[in-house]
């Protein structure tokens, strides 16, 4: 149990560092030009990091059980909903001082949803594979005749 | 089944790499685009004024720009559209600078017939919507727009006729002389012709005369005198002015004289 908790904590910290530091560096390059844009991006990034880190830690804590796969399926569904909400259905409207910017990012949104759907399919297959391996382990081992 | 799971895992990783690379290169390329405007210049074509806005677009990014449309929508203070113009450039490849001219046309004569006659005599503020639409990297439609106000100066601001003087002309007629003055607050100059009609209180025409409007400069006052021959100056009540200039045609402007 303790190694699993330690492993989950370390994994959570690594994901947090990767997901927080690199995007924060990119956003800081843009913040001088458009502070309103980056404040909105910062909030979206915070929610994204929280969702990913929580599910990574929970998945690690439940590794080796069916709950791990159930959590991964839940993570894929939540991320799909998150991307649709964060990208405003794919059409972003931004106001930077007196300038209004409209960006049609539906192709990006579709790509993100496709990635999540493939992830969802993989998680379902992993869950089915886990259950079938579990069932095979519980079957009595046939003894040789004679 | 494990092979299928592995293959899906690879597909996810490859798609994420492609998406992140694409997003990073698009953001980088967007910062390499430069756009700027040169000072505008005006031209007159018949009764139509054309304001030309030269602008330049340098695509130093990694992707092409397609379907670039630069648009202006000009409305008066009541929200009624005076001019709606769009300039389109179908394709700007990467590494290329496009030099374009956006023309905003005003037909003041058409505008007068649509009820914009107050713009001839009153200064006001015009609302201008500027927009730039284009497709970047062939898959990302973008639109940037802004709104501003622009002062409109009336070409016939403070139009007035002074007191008329009457002098004998011949045995049957008198020469009536009226001073005319106005201030051209607009950004364009014009020249042309003024016709003056004098009428009595029954709107019967007493006499008419023409005068040339020569070289009315922008942002400058103008004054002149108009002469009309009439047989009976006692009955003069109203003056009617008709303007036929290089920038607009309008009339009658009815001015009581008594």
Interface residues (C-beta under 8 A of the other chain):
Chain A: X26 X30 X98 X99 X100 X101 X102 X103 X104 X105 X107 X108 X111 X112 X114 X115 X118 X119 X121 X122 X125 X126 X128 X129 X132
Chain B: X1 X2 X4 X5 X8 X9 X11 X12 X15 X16 X19 X23 X27 X139 X140 X141 X142 X143 X144 X145 X146 X147 X148
